[in-house]
Amino acid sequence: MAWFPRLPFGGARVSSRADRSQTRLRPPDGKAAAANPAVLAALAGATGAAWSGRGYAALAREGFMKNPVAHRAVRMISETAAAAPWLLFDGANELDDHPLLELLSRPNAQCSGTEFLETLYGHLLIAGNAWIEAVEGSDGPIGLNLLRPDRVRVIEGADGWPVAHEYAVGEARRRYPVEPIAGRGLLHLRLFHPLDDHAGFAPLGAAQMALDMHNQAMTWNKALLDNSARPSGALVYQPKDGGNLTEEQFDRLKAQLEEGYQGASRAGRPMLLEGGLDWKAMGLTPKDMDFSEARNGAARDIALALGVPPMLIGIPGDLTYANYQEANRAFCRHTVLPLVARTAEAMTGWLAPVYGGKLRLTFDADQLPGLASEREQLWKRLGEADFLTADEKREAVGYQRLGEKTGLSSQDS
């Protein structure tokens, strides 16, 4: 019985017979295979999986720019978080007009406040770090710029604590000393990292294996379509007289397979075999590999790492929440609000001292659509609470006290 190599339906076409004779593979005998570890490794298959990198550029390409689940999850978080309006308080009094609010509404001439925040939250989700540069003016910062996380590195001192941050673009370098002065230099926002003292860990990095599995499943399916939607296999020659194919017969058979059965336009074309040839499939079918369920499982892991209920992205098989409304509420409560709250606290500590007073930056969670049902329930409970005064009801929903001493009826409140 003659041995033939696996025919790569999707491979490059051999240009001439001379080239084909140089690239033709012949079967190794048993002694040669046993003496050559490389042959044994090739026959046994790969011993380990190949994973993409965990750096910002790798996660951005393999995740946000290539994977639809990660792309949608990151956009959902950043866009929802950026939709929460800022609120500024001086002590217990809310301020409607203030230079800090104007700065946050228009951080620079290139982007609006919403676009600025979407990019900020995107950096945190993909890199685990976000860097904000303050453009200094005579009376404080007059602008805010976001620096790409992979272009910034922390410079440590002899004691291990940061002494400066260096921003590099090409050959240009710019150093920002770490100063305890409010509103100057860089503000570094980072997520918890168990193994790094100064850098944050990206949530998307925890889903790296799921990202690679999901991407490779799509790549495999695309390659299967390009290869006439057929698995790899081998032609086995079993002649009655015990002879082998001549070189001319071998080249002609290979050319016929490449020209007649390669490409999506030839999918499903029946193969005509003659002269003792038999087709033996060598690859697992999609049903055997269960790629559909593997992709859905990887998609759920990606959504889990980013904190987005799979139901909101349309991933089948998720029954964690009773309905879409409950999933959306959990998304806003457990993913969006903590992210916005930590950002507001960091911005308060960095910018509020510039303007003096007891400024405190927070956000209006009532503007998040996912929390509308909670807000309605709160208003209903307060409306039925006749034992509360008007000031107490206003304070319970986040409004300023009016100083009234008498309560209001349910209709008035």
N, C-alpha and C positions, 0 to 999 in steps of 0.2 A: 504493500500500500504506500503510495507516495504522500508526502506531507506538503501542505501548502500554507503559507503565512496568512494571517488575517488580512483581508482585503480592505483597505481604508477607503470606503466609498466617498468620504468627504475630503480626502487628501489631495495634494497637488498632482496634476496630470503630468506624466513623464513625457518629455518633449520628443525623444527619439529612442530608437532601439538601442543605440550605444549607451545612452543614459540608463535605460531600463536594465541593461546587462550589468551595469555597475552598481545599481541600487537593489538588485534582486537578492532576496534572502533565501538561504537554504537551511534545511533543518539540521541542527547539531545532533550527532549521535549520542548515545548514553554516556560514553566515557568523556567526551568533550564537555557535556553539560555538567557532569559531576566534578570535573576539574576546574570549571570556570564559575566562581561565585556570582559573577555578574549575570550569567545565563540563568542560574537558579533563581536569582532575585527577580529577573524579568519574567520568568515563568510563574513564580509564586505571586507576583503582583507587588504593589507598594506596601511597605510595612508600616507607614505612618501617614497621617493626614497633613496636608499643607494648609496653613492658616495665614490670613492676611495680617498686616501689622496693626498695632494698636495706637499708632501716632495720629495726630490730628488730620494730616493729609490722607492717610490710609482710611480712617473712619469716615472722613468726608466723602471720599470717592466711592468706597465700597458700601457705605451706608446711605448717607443723605442723597448722593448724586446717582446711585445705581439701584438701590433697593427701594421699591415703592412703599413698603410697610414702614421702614425707618423714616423715609422722607415725609410721609403723611403724619406720623406720630410726632416728629420734631416740629413740623409746622403747626400742628394742632396745639401743642404746648406753648410755643413761642407766640403764636397769634392770640391765643386766649389770654395768656398772661399779660401781653402788651395792651389788651383791650381794657384792663382795669385802670380807671383814671386815678391820678395822684391826688391826695388830700394833704394839706399842710396845716398843722396846728401849732399855735404859740401858747403853750400851756394847755388850757381847756378850750381856748377860742380857735375856731376854724378861720383860716385866712383865705379869702377868695382871690386876692391880688397880691403877688409877691414876686420879687426878682427870681427866687429859686423856682417857682412854678413856671415862670416865663422861660428860664433856662432849660427846664426839663421838657417843655412843650416844643422847643426848637433848639436842640443841642448844638447844631451847626448848620451851615448854609446848604449842606448836601443832603440832609435827611430830616424828616420830621421826628417828633418824639416817639410815635408809634413804631416807625421803621427802626429807630435807634434801639428801642427795647426788644423788638423781634430779633435783631442781630445779636444783642447782648445775651438773650436767653438761648439763642442758637449756639453761641460759643460755649456756654455752660454745658449744654446737653451733649455737644460733640467733642469738646476738649476738656470739660471739667473746670475750665478757667475762663475768666473774662477780664480784660484790662481796659480801664477807662482813663484817658488822658485829659487833664484839665488845661484849657487854654486860658492863661492868666491875663487878667486885666488890672487896671489901677484899683478897682474896688472889689476885686474877687474874680472868680472864673467867669469868663464871657462865652465859653464854648466847651463842649465835651466831644471827644473823639474816641472811637473804639479801635483798639489795636488787635490785629490778628494774633491769636494765641500762639501759633507755632513760630512767630517771629520774635517772641519775647522770652528771655531767659532770666532766671534769678541768679544774682551774683552774691555768694555767701562770704561773710567775713571769717576771721580766724576762729571766732566762737561758734560758727555754724549758723548764725542768724543773718537774714538778708541785709545787705548794705546798699544795694542798688539793683535796678532792673535795666537790662539792655535790650533795645529794640533794633533789629537788623533787617534792612531791605536791600538785597544785593550786597554791594560793597559799603553802603552807608551804615553807620552805627550811631546810635544815640543812647546816652546813659541818663537814667533818672535816679538820683539819689533817694534812698528811703528816708523821708523826713516826717517828723511828727506834726507837721504844719497842715492844718485843714485846708482843703481845696487846692492843694498843690501836688505836682508830680503825678503819680499813677495810683489808681484805686484797683486793687486786685481782689476780685471775687472768685472764690473757689469752692468746690464741693469736697466733701470728706474723702480723703485718700489715706488708707491704713498704712501705706509703706512709703509715703513721701511727706516730708515736713513742710514743704513750701508750695507744692503743686497739687491741684485737685484731680480727682478721678472722674472720667467721663462716663455717664450712664450708658452711652452707646458702646463703650468699651466692654461692659459686662455682657453685651449681646453679640460679641465678635463671632463666636462659633455659630450662633444661630444665623447671623448675617451671611457667613460663608456658606452654610448649608442651604439657605434660601436662594442665594445667588447661583450656587453651583447646580441646584435643581433646575433653575430656569435655563442655565447654560446647557445642561444635559438635554433638556427637552428641545431646545432650539437646535442643537447638534443632531438630535434624532430626526427632526423634521428635514434638516438639510441632507441627511443621509437616507432619504427616501422613507423615513419613518420606519426603519428596520434596524434591529440590533446587529452588532458585529457578529461575524461568523467565519467559517472556513469551508472551502470546497475540498472534499475528500475524493481522491481518485482511486477507484477500486476496479482495475481492469481484470478481465477474465484470464488474460494470458500472463499476468504478473509483470508487465512492462511498465515503464514510466512515460510521462509526457515528454516530448521533445522540447527544446528551447523555443522553437517556432510555435508549437502548439500552446506552450505556457504564455508567451507574449501575446498571442492572438486572443487567448481566453481572458487575460487580464485587461487588455484593451477593450474587449467587448463589455466587460463588467463596468469599467469606468465610464464608457461612452453611453451605454444603454440603460444603466440602472442608477446613475448618480443624479442627485438634485430633486427638489420638491416636485418639479413638473413630471417626473417619472415615477412618483410614488405609487405603489400598488401594482406596478407592471409585473406580470408573472415571469419567472426565470425559466428559461428553456435549457435543460441540462441534457448532455449526450455523452455517450462513450464511457459509462461507468462513473460519472460524476455524481456526487451527493452533497447537499448543503447541510452543514451542522452549525446550528446557532451556538455562539460562544458567550453571548452577553445575557444578562438578566433582563426580562421584559419590565416595562413600567409597572405592570400589576405586581410582579414579584417584588420589586423595590418599593412599591407603594409610595411613589413620589408625591402624590397629592396630599396624603396625610402627613408626610415628612415636611412638606412645605408649610402646611397649616400649623404644625407643631413648632417649627422654627419661627413662623410669623407671630405666634402667641408668645414665644420667649422674647422676641424683640419688643413687642408691645409691653410685656411685663417689666423688662429692664427699664423702659422709659416711663412707666407709670401710666400707660393709656389702656383702658379696658378694651380688649380685643373686639367687643361688640361694636364699639364706636368706629372701628376701621373696617368692619364688615368681614371679620375672620370667622368662618363657620366653626361650630363645635364648642363655643364658649357659652356656658350657662351660669356664670358667676352671679349675674345680676338679673333681677326679675324682668326688667324692661329697660328700654333705652334711656328713659328719664333717670332711673336710679344709677345707671352706669355713668351718665353725664354728671350727675351730682357728685359721685365718688371721684370722678376725674378732677373736677374743680376743687373739691375739698382736700383731697390727699396729694394731688400733684401740682396744681397751679398755685393755690394759695401759699403753701410753704415756700415755693420758689419766689413769688412776688414779695412775701414778707421778709425773707432774708435779704433781698435786694433793697427794699425800702430801709431796712435797718442799717445796712452798709452805707447807703447814700446819705442817711441822716448823720451818721458819725463822721462822714467825710466832708459834707458840704454845709450842714446846719451851723457849725461853729463860726463859719465865715460871716454870717449875717447876725450873729448874736441872739440874745433872747433864749427862750426855751423851745426852739423849733423842733418839731417832730414830723417826719414824713411818713405817711401811710397811704392806703389805697382804699378805693370804694368797691368793696366786694359785691355790692348790690347790682353792679352793672354786668356781672357775669351771668349769662343766661342759664347756666347749669344750676345756679343757686336760687332761681326765681321761686321754685316751690317752697324752699325753706323760708324765704322772705314772706311769702303769702301766709304761711302757718304762723310766723312770728307776729305779723300784723293782726291776724285773727285772734291770737291769744291775748295780745295787748288790748285789743278792742273790747274783749270780754272781761278784762281785769278792772272792775270798777273801784277796787281798793287802791289803785295807783293814781298818783297825781299826774297832771299833764307834763310836768318837768321830768318825772320818773319815766314816763312812757317815751318821751323824746330822747332821754338819755339811753334807754334800752335799745333804741333803733339807731343810735349814733348821732343824733342831732343835739344842738346846743340847748341848754336849759333857758327857759324864758323868765324864770323867777316867779312864776305864778304859785300861789299858795293853795288854790282850790283845784279839785280834780275836775275832769271833763267826763261827759257821758260817753258811751260807746260810739254814738253817732258823731259827736264832736271830735273824738280822737281818731 
